[in-house]
């Protein structure tokens, strides 16, 4: 049932691969886990009275545990 790239994108496959230059700059992105205070601050910032997400958890449930 696998479809080809042409079927999926309705475009012909490229004749040659892209020639990408090497990365010259490194971005300083924080990839560390969030701290407990960051999580609490984010939960407090969630608007109450909104519909739950696909996990069925409403903001009030998260805020009740702070």
Secondary structure, 3 states (H helix, E strand, C coil): CCCCHHHHHCCCCCCCCCCCCCCCCCCCCCCCCCCHHHHHHHHHHCCCCCCCCCCCCCHHHHHCCC
